[in-house]
């Protein structure tokens, strides 16, 4: 029953996100980037992990490139089969290579195995208290459990915030949700 609820909600959120007007997508992405900049500076983040946006996800590249220029170490995932992520240093979009499932990841030979101050987490729907509906493969549920000391932050558009989500035991919540909605 929960699996069916999640599937329907995933499809609905993907459709809503894919249908966004390009100007609204850009404006809301900018608001989210501004909120992230403030949060990352307030928390004095030195080592950041970030997903790399695909398709209609929030555009994070402007803020990632700005933080990179400021000397913050940024790592991004390489998706492997079996719900495993490896992490490589992000050095700009021009250094990304294609991965599985339509992903891109930093080119590199030596995966990073250290700690992160903050982890930016993708997903399709979230609650204000941090419940998260991901894409269904469990990559970030596993990854967040491996890094309990890192501050976990979900990134989404305001319409992806919902009152309640179907949650299972393996679902790992985030500590904060950034939606660029400064009215909340």
N, C-alpha and C positions, 0 to 999 in steps of 0.2 A: 504494500500500500504506500509506504513512504517513498519507495523507488519510483512509483508511478507519479506521485505528487511532484517529486523533484524533476522528473523528466518534463512534465507539462510546464512547470515554472521556468526551467532552463529554456525551453522553446519560446515561451512568451517573452522572456527578457532578451534573448538573442534577437527576436523579431523587432522588439521595441528599439533596441540599440542600433540595429542595422537600418531602421527606418528614420533615424535622426536626420534632421536637416543639417547639411554640412556646416552652415554658419553657426547653428546651435551647438554642434559637436565641438567646433573650434572654440567658441566662447566658453562653454562649460569645461572643456579641457584646460583652458587658460585659468579659470577660477580654481580648478583642482591643483594645477601646477603652483599657483600662488599660495594656496593653503599648505601644500607640501613643503615649499621653500621655507615658509615660516616655521613649520613643525620641525623640520630637519635642523634648522639653525638653532631653534630653542633647545632642542635635545642634544646639541653639539655632536651630531653624528659624524664619525670619521670613517666608518666602514658600513656601506649601504648595500643591501641586496635588493635588486629590482627585477621584476618580470619585464620582458620587453613586449610592448603592445603589438597586437595583431588585429587586423580587420577593423572593426568598429569600437575596439577598446579605447579607453582614455589615452590620449596622446601624451606620453611621458617624456618623449625625447628632448624637447626644449629644456625642461628642468634637469634631466640627467646630464645633458651636455654642459649646462651652466654649473652644476655641482662638480662635474669632472674638472672643469676649468679652475674651480676654486680649490682643487686638491683633495677632494673627497674620493676615497677608494670605492669604486662601484663594481659590484659583481652581478652577473646575470646567469640564469640557468641554461644549461644544455639539457634538453629532455632526452632521457634514455628510456628504453623499454623497461617494463617491470616496476613502474612508479618510482624511478630513480632520477634524481637531478644531480648533475655535476655543475660546478660554478667556476666561471672564468671572468677575468678582468674585462670590464667594459671600457673601451678606449675610443668610442665614437661609432656612429652608424656605419661609417665606411669600413669598419673592421668586423662586420657581422657576416656570418655564413649561414646557408640554409641548414635546417635541422629536420627532424621528423615531425609529423602532424602539422606541417606548414609553419613551424616555428623558425626563428632565427636566433643565433647565439654568437657570442664573441668567439673569434678565432683564437685558438690557443692549444698548447700541448699539456700544460701543467694545471690540473684543477686546483682551485683554492679550497682548503679544508679548515680554514680558521673560523673565527666567530664574526658575528654581525651585530652592529649596534641597532639597526633597524631593518626590517624586511617589508618591502612593498608587495602586497598579495593581490593577485587577480581574482576575479569571480564574476558571477552573474547576478547574485542578489545577496543582500546583507540586512541585518537588523541593527538598530542603533546600539544594542548591547554587544555586538560583535559576532553573532551567528553568521555563518557564511555558506552560500551555495556556490560551489565551484563548478568546474566543467564535468566532473564525474569520474575522473581517473584516480583521484586521491593523492596526486603528487604533492600538493601543498599541505595537506593534512599530515603526511609523513614528514615533510621537510620542517614544518613548524614544531612538531614534536621533538625533532632532533636539535632544535635551537631554542630551548625554553627561556633563555635569558635575553634574547633579542626582542625588541619592541616590534610587534606585528601590526601593520597598518594596511587595511583594505582600501582600494581605490575604486570608486564607481561614480556614475552619474546619479543625480538626486532621485530619479525615478527607480533606480535599482535598490533603494532603501525600502524595505517592507516591514510591516508590523511583526510578522511571525514567519518562521521558516520551519519546514520539517527537518528535524535534527536526529542523527543517529550517533551511536556511541563513538564511532571513529571520526566524526566530524570535529575538526579543531577550530575553535573560534579565534578571532583576532582581537587585539586590545583596543583598536580605534578604527573608525571608518571615516575616510576623507572623501567628501562628495562635492566639495566646492560650494555647498549650500550654506552660506554664512548666516542665513536667517534662523537656523535651528539652534 
